[in-house]
């Protein structure tokens, strides 16, 4: 979802190993320019989908009920 919205990967590094270390230890890269036109609801969902702590992972039912999906459905169904 992050890549679809921004065109970039959420974690970078100089090697595959450094990318995996960044996935485990760092927050996703959210450059202001890339996120400028993206809704607050979409950003919220992306952040929830990239949660590092398994006990806090968003459930699929919660994803489907998230405001971003609800707002998009309403936009296209009107």
Backbone as a ProteinNet text record, in pm:
[ID]
protein_1_A
[PRIMARY]
XXXXXXXXXXXXXXXXXXXXXXXXXXXXXXXXXXXXXXXXXXXXXXXXXXXXXXXXXXXXXXXXXXXXXXXXXXXXXX
[TERTIARY]
82.7	0	88.3	194.2	287.1	342.2	386.4	445.4	340.3	220.4	114.1	79.7	83.4	47.8	160	285.9	397	489.7	497.3	592.7	729.3	742.5	869.3	850.8	963.5	958.6	967.5	908.3	907	1039.2	1127.1	1254.9	1365.5	1474.9	1586.9	1711.5	1814.8	1943.2	2040.7	2167.2	2271.7	2288.1	2226.4	2231.8	2102.3	2081.8	1962.8	1962.2	2077.6	2085.8	2049.3	2097.8	2066.8	1918.7	1855.9	1712	1635.8	1672	1604.7	1625.4	1744.7	1769.3	1681.8	1667.7	1584.3	1437	1393.1	1253.9	1227.8	1324.5	1307.2	1319.3	1404.7	1439.5	1388.1	1361.2	1326.8	1180.7	1134.4	1001.4	1006.9	894	894.7	929.6	994.4	1035.7	912.7	879.4	760.7	801.6	864	907.2	785.5	791.9	679.6	625.9	713.6	671.7	588.4	628.9	560.3	422.5	407.5	283.4	189.4	230	153.2	8.5	-15.7	-150.7	-227	-173.1	-235.2	-315.5	-435.8	-526.2	-471.5	-519.3	-482.4	-524.8	-641.6	-690.9	-598.6	-551.9	-460.4	-329.2	-275.5	-151	-168.5	-280	-307.9	-309.9	-374.9	-382.3	-244.9	-166.8	-32.4	51.5	47.1	123.7	78.9	-50.7	-101.2	-59.4	-51.3	-10.3	139.6	217.1	361.5	404.4	310.9	340.4	440.4	538.9	644	608.7	525.5	492	372.5	394	286.3	156.4	164.5	42.4	-39.8	22.8	-46.3	-85.5	-55.1	-87.5	-236.2	-269.9	-409.4	-465.2	-585.1	-651.6	-717.6	-734.9	-794.4	-934.5	-1010.7	-1144.6	-1136.1	-1034.2	-1014.3	-971.6	-889.8	-848.3	-971.4	-1057	-1174.9	-1275.1	-1271.1	-1360.1	-1292.9	-1168.4	-1093.7	-1159.6	-1148.5	-1209	-1165.2	-1040.7	-994.3	-1076.6	-1102.6	-1185.7	-1329.4	-1381.8	-1519.6	-1534.7	-1441.3	-1449.1	-1432.6	-1345.5	-1325.8	-1448.2	-1510.5	-1632.8	-1741.7	-1756.7	-1858.6	-1831	-1704.9	-1667.7	-1704.4	-1677.5	-1700.9	-1846.1	-1919.6	-2057.5	-2156.9	-2111.1	-2199.5	-2231.3
-117.3	0	125.2	123	236	265.5	163	180.7	228.9	175.6	218.3	366.4	413.8	552.9	651.2	609.9	704.2	676.7	551.6	515.1	478.1	475.8	444.5	334.3	269.6	170.1	241.1	183.8	251.9	247.6	155.8	143.1	132.9	201.4	200	151.6	126.8	85.3	62.5	53.6	36.4	-108.8	-200.9	-342.9	-408.5	-530.3	-604.4	-619.3	-651	-666	-536.3	-422.4	-295.8	-260.1	-297.1	-274.4	-356.3	-483.5	-567.5	-514.2	-463.3	-403.7	-280.1	-199.5	-79.7	-114.2	-220.9	-266	-298.5	-364	-404.3	-288	-188.9	-88.6	52.5	87.6	226.3	241.6	364.8	397.4	409.1	387.6	399.7	541.6	550.4	678	747.2	863.4	936.6	1078.2	1089	1218.8	1308.9	1430	1523.5	1539.2	1557.5	1579.3	1462.9	1341.6	1223.2	1202.1	1249.8	1228	1347.9	1455.4	1580.2	1561.7	1491.8	1477	1355.6	1288.4	1165.3	1196.2	1141.6	1172.1	1125.2	1191	1153.8	1010	971.3	834.3	731.5	759.8	667.5	656.1	768.9	767.3	685.3	704.2	631.1	480.7	439.2	296.4	239.8	312.8	266.5	247.8	345.3	335.3	213.7	190.2	74.3	-57	-59.8	-181.1	-209	-106.4	-123.1	-134.5	-160.1	-177	-290.2	-266.7	-366.3	-468.7	-431.7	-520.2	-608.1	-739.6	-828.8	-815.1	-793.8	-782.4	-659.6	-562.6	-439.8	-440.1	-548.8	-554	-535.4	-460.3	-438	-567	-600.6	-720.5	-685.9	-784.8	-760.8	-700.8	-745.3	-688.3	-540.1	-502.1	-360.6	-280.3	-342	-275.6	-245.8	-344.7	-328.6	-228.8	-207.8	-111	24.4	36.3	160.1	276.2	395.7	515.4	537.6	502.3	524.5	444.1	317.3	235.6	285.1	320.2	369.5	497.4	590	717.1	695.5	605.2	578.3	512.8	420.2	356.2	460.2	549.6	654	745.2	775.7	863.7	801.1	672.4	606.9	561.5	547.6	503.1	618.9	740.4	857.8	887.8
0	0	0	79.6	85.5	-54.2	-122.1	-255.5	-354.8	-347.1	-437.8	-418.7	-295.7	-268.3	-299.6	-279.6	-293	-410.7	-452.6	-556.8	-502.3	-370.9	-306.2	-203.5	-167.2	-60.9	74.6	178.7	308.3	384.3	349.1	417.2	313.5	338.8	246.2	317.3	240.5	295.1	182.7	218	117	73.6	146.5	111.4	157.7	114.6	156.8	308.8	366.5	512.5	584.4	532.8	599.8	585.2	473.9	457.7	562.1	579.7	679.2	821.1	850.5	982.5	1000.9	897.2	905.8	923.3	860.1	876.6	1023.2	1087.4	1226.8	1325.3	1293.7	1393.8	1366.9	1243	1211.8	1172.2	1180.8	1131.2	979.4	911.4	765.4	721.7	608	551.7	495.6	551	506.5	468.8	352.7	301.6	282.2	331.4	325.7	183.1	86.2	-52.5	-105.7	-76.6	-128.9	-64.5	57.4	130.9	124.3	58.7	58.2	13.1	-93.6	-147.6	-98.5	1.1	50.1	176	183.8	294	428.7	533	669.7	698.4	647.2	668.9	604.4	484.3	415.6	491.7	537.5	614.9	742.5	809.2	932.5	907.5	801.7	770.7	735.9	659.1	624.3	749.7	838.5	963.2	1044.1	1050.3	1124.1	1058.9	927.8	856.2	871.8	903.5	918.8	1065	1154	1297	1316.5	1400.4	1423.1	1531	1624.9	1737.2	1698.1	1687.7	1643.1	1721.4	1851.1	1931.8	1893	1828	1787.3	1639.2	1567.7	1425.2	1402.3	1299.5	1263.2	1200.9	1237.7	1183.5	1050.1	964.5	833	845.4	943.4	963.3	997.1	1074.5	1107.9	985.4	900.9	776.4	691.6	674.9	590.6	647.5	778.4	842.8	865.3	822.5	843.4	768.2	823.8	763.1	618.6	585.5	448.2	348.6	381	292.6	289.2	404.3	409.6	328.8	341.9	269	119.4	80.1	-62.9	-122.7	-49.7	-98.9	-122.2	-25.7	-36.7	-155.9	-180.3	-290.9	-424.9	-440.4	-568.3	-586.5	-477.4	-487.7	-504	-477.2	-491.3	-636.1
[MASK]
++++++++++++++++++++++++++++++++++++++++++++++++++++++++++++++++++++++++++++++

